């Protein structure tokens, strides 16, 4: 359970264990009618301060176990109603405080996750947004330069998408974008990062991918989209995309230059008639036409 302790969890775990042992020792040294077991609440508070659900649960169970153990080791007079009441009250408090802290942390984690999703995901397609793309591009580019790994970036744009919105309305256009995002999600690798770059544009970051691999992957995506009949309501739509590809090179060694070359390749594909993949390099151009 504690193989991967994070942040404040390790010091909190050690503090909680030491405090639990001290409280347990102190409770055994007191008369049975003295309710020292209530002090175990502080161990649960330590888990709460460490913002760890698993520490809260662990300290709750540990406290309950130690309270029961103390009642067995030093039961006192079996007819002592006050001692029994104190133990039962301590058990009830432990369970109530532990459960309340656990639910509060869970709810806070859920809200934090929703905030992260809102900050990182496009609300329409549920893909990563441009902000995440730029962050991941910077991270992967630094690693690629340091370890001399290949890296590729693709930008794809839906051909004549304005005509779709003008003829069928934006609701149909939105549904087409959702379908296209699903097609792209199925086509990319797990290591690739797919995002909605803006409007009808999508971007794909492909770590450990050279020029040849990027062209093959881009062509596969282009073909999958072109072959798809997208049904929205009673209408069937055939959509194509143009894709620009850029790969890491000495001349294209920054986020800006990679994205600029991919964008230039995209517009070159549009100029050549759309539904194409174009990869521009310093001294050459390569394209795969549909």
Secondary structure, DSSP 8 states (H G I E B T S, - for coil): --TT--TTHHHHHHHHHHHHHHHHHHHHTS-TTS-GGGGGHHHHHHHHHTT-HHHHHHHHHHHHHHHHHHHHHT---TT-HHHHHHHHHHHHHHHHHHHHHHHHHHHHHHHHHHHHHHHHB-TTT-SB-HHHHHHHHHHHHHHHHHHT--EEEEEEEETTHHHHHHHH-HHHHHHHHHHHHHHHHHHS-TTSEEEEEETTEEEEEEET--HHHHHHHHHHHHHHHHT-EEEETTEEEE--EEEEEEE--SSS-SHHHHHHHHHHHHHHHHHTTSSEEEEE-SS-EEEEE-
